Each structure stands twice: as C-alpha cells, then as structure tokens.
Amino acid sequence: AQVPLALASPIRSPSLQMSPPCVAYRLGRTIYLALTNSCNAVSLIESRGPGFVIPPASGFARLPDGYTPSAEEIHLAALEVATGEYDSITFAGAGEPLLRLSVLEASTPLLEELGVPLRLNTNGLVERSGAPIVAQRLSDAGLSSVSVALATADPEQYATLMRPDKLRHSPVFSLTLGHAEVVGFVEACVAVGLKVECTAVAAPDVDLQAAETLATALGAGFRSRSWHSG
C-alpha cells in the first residue's frame, strides 16, 4: 500500500537532524534496519557465498566501525527511507540483530507509526533454555514473523557452514551453540504464534529437500536462497 510521505516527517531534535549512517536500506518494498555488525557465527550475508553482494542501489553498507545505533536513531533512519511504496520492515543488516534484542524491543513502538509488519532475519543461535523467553519477547515487541537460517538438516554440516562462536559464561566455562539450538528457537517461535520461515542456501552439498522437510516438521515455512561462488 502507498504510505503517505507525511509519516516520514516527524519533529526531530537538533541532535537528530541527519540520518544515522548505514542503518536503513531498501530492497524492493521492504525497509531493512541494521542494529550491529557483530555476529556470533558466519553472517547471513557471508553464508550466501563469496560472490554475493547486496545491490548497491539498496543503500546497504556496513555500519561504521564501533557504531551501534540507538532505538531513536533506528527510527529516524527508517523514516528517512520510508518514501514511495513499502510493505514491511525487517531487522537484518551485516550482523546478528538478536545480539541487540533490547534495542530492537525499544525501537518497535517508535516504528509502529509506519503501519507495516515488523520482521526479523536471524541465525536463531539462542540457548535452548532461553529460546522461549526470546521468542515471547519478539512477539510482545510486535513482530509478526521471523526468518531463521536453518542452513541444513545435518548438524555436523551446520557447524561447518555457520561456524558458530563459543558462548562464554565464565572464564572457565563456554558453550558452543549449534543446529540443535536453531531448531529449538524455531520451535519456540512457532509456539508463541510467530510466523516462521526457515531458510537454507543452495551451497555445495546442502540437501535443500531435507532442510525443507525438517522446516515443515517444525511447523515453519521454507525458502531456499541462492549460492554465489564468486
């Protein structure tokens, strides 16, 4: 639907006269918002292959080094690109949005004025014990759907493809999250009523049919993504 440009013209404080750099970009009718460059595994962009590039016309670029936007800056950046026709807002970017979950939550009430569904692209690497809590927080924040990078139906292949970081709980104890945690997160999101889409990249040796079968068994939809070898 056509969204009035007037919605993109709020009163701004003097410190927010300029749009924060690289926070928002557009692909088709979707506004994408970047919360961080940090990631706890191979990023979803990198997982598409060494030749994958987001079209320059989108306005995508990595956030400046050391910069993480506030909820207010995320809101302002969204308004700056909210011209013409758009039908959704997706938290994505070069890093993993769930690493800044509290900022995501703080931004959603501000983004409501744009009047379109809020979505999330994530790797889903959440501890199993915390997955129901995170899923409920996303639902309470007003998100309608989540895209989770399932990557594969094979746990060992997942570790090779996504190379998740160790989650350090203390100087002497760390935990490596993996495919089981992604599956648990998908289940938790489905359980709270979020619409979930699992994705897998058509990388060499990935069985897309097996990944789709698993996604369906988890109560999620499925989408394959293209691989770009370079």
PAPATOR-183359 format. One record per residue (C-alpha): residue number from 1; x, y, z. Coordinates in Angstrom, 2 decimals, always signed. Example, Ala and Ser with C-alpha at 12.3 -4.5 7.8 and 13.67 -1.06 7.14 Angstrom:
// residues 2
<atom num="1" x="+12.30" y="-4.50" z="+7.80"/>
<atom num="2" x="+13.67" y="-1.06" z="+7.14"/>
// end
This chain:
// residues 230
<atom num="1" x="+0.00" y="+0.00" z="+0.00"/>
<atom num="2" x="+1.08" y="+3.58" z="-0.57"/>
<atom num="3" x="+2.30" y="+5.01" z="+2.72"/>
<atom num="4" x="+2.00" y="+8.80" z="+2.98"/>
<atom num="5" x="+5.30" y="+10.61" z="+2.97"/>
<atom num="6" x="+3.98" y="+12.75" z="+5.81"/>
<atom num="7" x="+4.63" y="+9.80" z="+8.09"/>
<atom num="8" x="+8.32" y="+10.22" z="+7.35"/>
<atom num="9" x="+8.44" y="+13.83" z="+8.59"/>
<atom num="10" x="+8.35" y="+13.83" z="+12.42"/>
<atom num="11" x="+9.60" y="+16.67" z="+14.61"/>
<atom num="12" x="+13.28" y="+15.95" z="+15.27"/>
<atom num="13" x="+15.55" y="+17.17" z="+18.00"/>
<atom num="14" x="+18.57" y="+19.25" z="+16.91"/>
<atom num="15" x="+20.87" y="+16.28" z="+17.55"/>
<atom num="16" x="+18.91" y="+14.14" z="+15.11"/>
<atom num="17" x="+18.84" y="+16.37" z="+12.04"/>
<atom num="18" x="+20.80" y="+13.93" z="+9.91"/>
<atom num="19" x="+20.02" y="+10.31" z="+9.24"/>
<atom num="20" x="+22.45" y="+7.95" z="+11.01"/>
<atom num="21" x="+24.81" y="+6.29" z="+8.52"/>
<atom num="22" x="+24.07" y="+2.88" z="+7.03"/>
<atom num="23" x="+21.28" y="+1.94" z="+9.44"/>
<atom num="24" x="+18.47" y="+1.64" z="+6.88"/>
<atom num="25" x="+18.38" y="+0.34" z="+3.33"/>
<atom num="26" x="+15.74" y="-0.74" z="+0.83"/>
<atom num="27" x="+15.25" y="-3.87" z="-1.24"/>
<atom num="28" x="+12.04" y="-3.83" z="-3.21"/>
<atom num="29" x="+9.13" y="-2.95" z="-0.94"/>
<atom num="30" x="+10.99" y="-3.81" z="+2.27"/>
<atom num="31" x="+12.83" y="-1.44" z="+4.59"/>
<atom num="32" x="+15.79" y="-3.18" z="+6.25"/>
<atom num="33" x="+17.32" y="-1.99" z="+9.50"/>
<atom num="34" x="+20.81" y="-2.81" z="+10.78"/>
<atom num="35" x="+21.41" y="-2.99" z="+14.52"/>
<atom num="36" x="+25.02" y="-4.18" z="+14.62"/>
<atom num="37" x="+27.94" y="-5.51" z="+12.60"/>
<atom num="38" x="+28.66" y="-8.11" z="+15.28"/>
<atom num="39" x="+27.75" y="-11.73" z="+14.66"/>
<atom num="40" x="+28.06" y="-14.96" z="+16.63"/>
<atom num="41" x="+28.59" y="-17.10" z="+13.53"/>
<atom num="42" x="+29.12" y="-16.68" z="+9.80"/>
<atom num="43" x="+26.86" y="-13.78" z="+8.93"/>
<atom num="44" x="+23.78" y="-14.41" z="+6.83"/>
<atom num="45" x="+25.28" y="-12.28" z="+4.07"/>
<atom num="46" x="+28.55" y="-14.24" z="+4.10"/>
<atom num="47" x="+26.63" y="-17.51" z="+4.10"/>
<atom num="48" x="+25.37" y="-16.71" z="+0.58"/>
<atom num="49" x="+28.88" y="-17.29" z="-0.83"/>
<atom num="50" x="+31.98" y="-15.23" z="-1.63"/>
<atom num="51" x="+30.39" y="-13.73" z="-4.72"/>
<atom num="52" x="+27.22" y="-12.48" z="-3.04"/>
<atom num="53" x="+26.73" y="-8.71" z="-2.97"/>
<atom num="54" x="+23.69" y="-6.76" z="-1.86"/>
<atom num="55" x="+22.79" y="-4.42" z="-4.76"/>
<atom num="56" x="+24.44" y="-1.02" z="-4.25"/>
<atom num="57" x="+21.20" y="+0.71" z="-5.20"/>
<atom num="58" x="+19.70" y="-0.58" z="-1.96"/>
<atom num="59" x="+21.86" y="+1.79" z="+0.07"/>
<atom num="60" x="+23.29" y="-1.10" z="+2.09"/>
<atom num="61" x="+26.67" y="-0.70" z="+3.75"/>
<atom num="62" x="+28.19" y="-1.98" z="+6.95"/>
<atom num="63" x="+27.74" y="+0.26" z="+9.97"/>
<atom num="64" x="+30.80" y="+2.41" z="+10.75"/>
<atom num="65" x="+33.30" y="+0.65" z="+12.99"/>
<atom num="66" x="+32.39" y="+0.97" z="+16.64"/>
<atom num="67" x="+28.94" y="+2.40" z="+15.94"/>
<atom num="68" x="+25.73" y="+0.82" z="+17.15"/>
<atom num="69" x="+22.51" y="+2.79" z="+16.62"/>
<atom num="70" x="+20.09" y="+3.63" z="+19.39"/>
<atom num="71" x="+16.37" y="+2.94" z="+19.12"/>
<atom num="72" x="+15.80" y="+6.60" z="+18.28"/>
<atom num="73" x="+18.45" y="+6.50" z="+15.53"/>
<atom num="74" x="+16.92" y="+3.33" z="+14.09"/>
<atom num="75" x="+13.54" y="+5.05" z="+13.99"/>
<atom num="76" x="+14.97" y="+8.14" z="+12.29"/>
<atom num="77" x="+16.82" y="+6.05" z="+9.71"/>
<atom num="78" x="+13.63" y="+4.15" z="+8.88"/>
<atom num="79" x="+11.74" y="+7.39" z="+8.36"/>
<atom num="80" x="+14.44" y="+8.69" z="+6.03"/>
<atom num="81" x="+13.93" y="+5.79" z="+3.60"/>
<atom num="82" x="+10.15" y="+5.41" z="+4.07"/>
<atom num="83" x="+9.20" y="+7.02" z="+0.78"/>
<atom num="84" x="+7.08" y="+5.59" z="-2.01"/>
<atom num="85" x="+5.61" y="+2.14" z="-1.55"/>
<atom num="86" x="+6.78" y="-0.26" z="+1.15"/>
<atom num="87" x="+5.01" y="-3.06" z="+2.93"/>
<atom num="88" x="+7.30" y="-4.33" z="+5.71"/>
<atom num="89" x="+10.24" y="-3.52" z="+7.95"/>
<atom num="90" x="+12.87" y="-6.19" z="+8.60"/>
<atom num="91" x="+15.63" y="-6.16" z="+11.21"/>
<atom num="92" x="+18.67" y="-7.53" z="+9.41"/>
<atom num="93" x="+21.98" y="-5.90" z="+8.37"/>
<atom num="94" x="+25.53" y="-7.19" z="+8.36"/>
<atom num="95" x="+25.38" y="-8.61" z="+11.89"/>
<atom num="96" x="+23.02" y="-10.61" z="+14.10"/>
<atom num="97" x="+20.06" y="-8.49" z="+15.30"/>
<atom num="98" x="+19.35" y="-10.68" z="+18.34"/>
<atom num="99" x="+22.67" y="-9.59" z="+19.84"/>
<atom num="100" x="+20.91" y="-6.25" z="+20.44"/>
<atom num="101" x="+17.50" y="-7.57" z="+21.39"/>
<atom num="102" x="+16.81" y="-4.84" z="+23.94"/>
<atom num="103" x="+17.41" y="-2.12" z="+21.34"/>
<atom num="104" x="+15.18" y="-3.96" z="+18.86"/>
<atom num="105" x="+12.45" y="-4.01" z="+21.51"/>
<atom num="106" x="+12.89" y="-0.31" z="+22.26"/>
<atom num="107" x="+12.63" y="+0.61" z="+18.58"/>
<atom num="108" x="+9.42" y="-1.24" z="+17.71"/>
<atom num="109" x="+7.00" y="+1.19" z="+19.45"/>
<atom num="110" x="+8.65" y="+4.03" z="+17.52"/>
<atom num="111" x="+8.31" y="+2.17" z="+14.22"/>
<atom num="112" x="+4.60" y="+1.48" z="+14.68"/>
<atom num="113" x="+3.72" y="+4.81" z="+13.03"/>
<atom num="114" x="+4.87" y="+3.41" z="+9.70"/>
<atom num="115" x="+1.96" y="+0.99" z="+9.82"/>
<atom num="116" x="+3.58" y="-2.10" z="+8.30"/>
<atom num="117" x="+4.53" y="-5.54" z="+9.69"/>
<atom num="118" x="+7.82" y="-5.89" z="+11.57"/>
<atom num="119" x="+10.02" y="-8.87" z="+10.80"/>
<atom num="120" x="+13.38" y="-10.31" z="+11.78"/>
<atom num="121" x="+16.14" y="-12.12" z="+9.88"/>
<atom num="122" x="+18.26" y="-14.15" z="+12.32"/>
<atom num="123" x="+20.57" y="-17.11" z="+12.61"/>
<atom num="124" x="+18.50" y="-18.34" z="+15.56"/>
<atom num="125" x="+21.52" y="-19.19" z="+17.71"/>
<atom num="126" x="+19.79" y="-18.89" z="+21.08"/>
<atom num="127" x="+20.39" y="-21.13" z="+24.09"/>
<atom num="128" x="+17.60" y="-23.68" z="+24.35"/>
<atom num="129" x="+16.75" y="-22.64" z="+27.89"/>
<atom num="130" x="+16.33" y="-19.04" z="+26.78"/>
<atom num="131" x="+14.62" y="-19.63" z="+23.44"/>
<atom num="132" x="+11.03" y="-19.47" z="+24.76"/>
<atom num="133" x="+11.81" y="-16.20" z="+26.54"/>
<atom num="134" x="+13.39" y="-14.62" z="+23.46"/>
<atom num="135" x="+10.54" y="-15.78" z="+21.25"/>
<atom num="136" x="+7.97" y="-14.31" z="+23.62"/>
<atom num="137" x="+9.89" y="-11.02" z="+23.78"/>
<atom num="138" x="+9.84" y="-10.82" z="+19.98"/>
<atom num="139" x="+6.11" y="-11.46" z="+19.94"/>
<atom num="140" x="+5.49" y="-8.92" z="+22.70"/>
<atom num="141" x="+7.56" y="-6.37" z="+20.76"/>
<atom num="142" x="+5.06" y="-6.61" z="+17.93"/>
<atom num="143" x="+6.98" y="-8.69" z="+15.39"/>
<atom num="144" x="+4.77" y="-10.71" z="+13.09"/>
<atom num="145" x="+7.30" y="-13.06" z="+11.51"/>
<atom num="146" x="+10.83" y="-14.38" z="+11.80"/>
<atom num="147" x="+13.16" y="-15.78" z="+9.14"/>
<atom num="148" x="+15.63" y="-18.25" z="+10.64"/>
<atom num="149" x="+18.74" y="-19.53" z="+8.87"/>
<atom num="150" x="+18.31" y="-23.27" z="+9.40"/>
<atom num="151" x="+21.04" y="-23.75" z="+6.75"/>
<atom num="152" x="+20.81" y="-27.55" z="+6.60"/>
<atom num="153" x="+19.18" y="-30.59" z="+8.19"/>
<atom num="154" x="+22.59" y="-32.00" z="+9.13"/>
<atom num="155" x="+24.02" y="-30.80" z="+12.49"/>
<atom num="156" x="+27.62" y="-31.57" z="+11.53"/>
<atom num="157" x="+27.28" y="-29.75" z="+8.23"/>
<atom num="158" x="+25.72" y="-26.83" z="+10.07"/>
<atom num="159" x="+28.84" y="-26.44" z="+12.20"/>
<atom num="160" x="+30.97" y="-26.37" z="+9.05"/>
<atom num="161" x="+28.73" y="-23.91" z="+7.21"/>
<atom num="162" x="+27.96" y="-21.46" z="+10.01"/>
<atom num="163" x="+30.98" y="-21.85" z="+12.35"/>
<atom num="164" x="+29.18" y="-20.57" z="+15.46"/>
<atom num="165" x="+31.19" y="-18.83" z="+18.16"/>
<atom num="166" x="+31.53" y="-20.21" z="+21.65"/>
<atom num="167" x="+29.19" y="-18.60" z="+24.15"/>
<atom num="168" x="+31.34" y="-17.81" z="+27.18"/>
<atom num="169" x="+29.52" y="-17.97" z="+30.51"/>
<atom num="170" x="+32.62" y="-17.52" z="+32.66"/>
<atom num="171" x="+36.42" y="-17.53" z="+32.31"/>
<atom num="172" x="+36.37" y="-21.32" z="+32.67"/>
<atom num="173" x="+33.09" y="-22.34" z="+31.03"/>
<atom num="174" x="+31.88" y="-21.81" z="+27.47"/>
<atom num="175" x="+29.19" y="-23.39" z="+25.32"/>
<atom num="176" x="+29.10" y="-23.79" z="+21.57"/>
<atom num="177" x="+25.63" y="-23.27" z="+20.18"/>
<atom num="178" x="+24.67" y="-25.14" z="+17.03"/>
<atom num="179" x="+21.97" y="-26.72" z="+14.93"/>
<atom num="180" x="+20.03" y="-28.08" z="+17.92"/>
<atom num="181" x="+19.69" y="-24.57" z="+19.31"/>
<atom num="182" x="+18.47" y="-23.21" z="+15.97"/>
<atom num="183" x="+15.85" y="-25.96" z="+15.82"/>
<atom num="184" x="+14.82" y="-25.14" z="+19.40"/>
<atom num="185" x="+14.47" y="-21.47" z="+18.56"/>
<atom num="186" x="+12.27" y="-22.25" z="+15.55"/>
<atom num="187" x="+10.05" y="-24.40" z="+17.76"/>
<atom num="188" x="+9.85" y="-21.64" z="+20.39"/>
<atom num="189" x="+8.86" y="-19.01" z="+17.81"/>
<atom num="190" x="+6.20" y="-21.27" z="+16.34"/>
<atom num="191" x="+4.87" y="-21.95" z="+19.85"/>
<atom num="192" x="+4.24" y="-18.25" z="+20.58"/>
<atom num="193" x="+2.41" y="-17.74" z="+17.29"/>
<atom num="194" x="+5.08" y="-16.05" z="+15.19"/>
<atom num="195" x="+5.08" y="-16.87" z="+11.50"/>
<atom num="196" x="+8.41" y="-18.61" z="+10.92"/>
<atom num="197" x="+10.26" y="-19.17" z="+7.68"/>
<atom num="198" x="+13.37" y="-21.33" z="+7.68"/>
<atom num="199" x="+15.99" y="-20.69" z="+5.03"/>
<atom num="200" x="+18.87" y="-22.66" z="+3.55"/>
<atom num="201" x="+21.41" y="-21.57" z="+0.98"/>
<atom num="202" x="+21.97" y="-23.81" z="-2.04"/>
<atom num="203" x="+25.65" y="-24.17" z="-1.13"/>
<atom num="204" x="+27.62" y="-27.19" z="-2.38"/>
<atom num="205" x="+26.44" y="-30.47" z="-0.78"/>
<atom num="206" x="+23.49" y="-28.92" z="+1.07"/>
<atom num="207" x="+20.38" y="-31.11" z="+0.78"/>
<atom num="208" x="+17.65" y="-28.50" z="+0.35"/>
<atom num="209" x="+14.89" y="-31.10" z="+0.30"/>
<atom num="210" x="+15.99" y="-32.44" z="+3.68"/>
<atom num="211" x="+16.13" y="-28.91" z="+5.07"/>
<atom num="212" x="+12.63" y="-28.19" z="+3.80"/>
<atom num="213" x="+11.33" y="-31.45" z="+5.28"/>
<atom num="214" x="+12.78" y="-30.50" z="+8.67"/>
<atom num="215" x="+11.34" y="-26.99" z="+8.50"/>
<atom num="216" x="+7.90" y="-28.38" z="+7.71"/>
<atom num="217" x="+8.15" y="-30.82" z="+10.62"/>
<atom num="218" x="+8.93" y="-27.88" z="+12.91"/>
<atom num="219" x="+5.80" y="-26.05" z="+11.78"/>
<atom num="220" x="+7.67" y="-23.47" z="+9.70"/>
<atom num="221" x="+7.70" y="-22.46" z="+6.07"/>
<atom num="222" x="+10.81" y="-22.80" z="+3.95"/>
<atom num="223" x="+12.73" y="-20.78" z="+1.39"/>
<atom num="224" x="+15.93" y="-21.69" z="-0.42"/>
<atom num="225" x="+18.43" y="-18.95" z="-1.12"/>
<atom num="226" x="+20.88" y="-18.81" z="-3.99"/>
<atom num="227" x="+24.60" y="-19.53" z="-3.61"/>
<atom num="228" x="+27.13" y="-17.19" z="-5.21"/>
<atom num="229" x="+30.50" y="-18.81" z="-5.79"/>
<atom num="230" x="+32.23" y="-15.66" z="-6.98"/>
// end
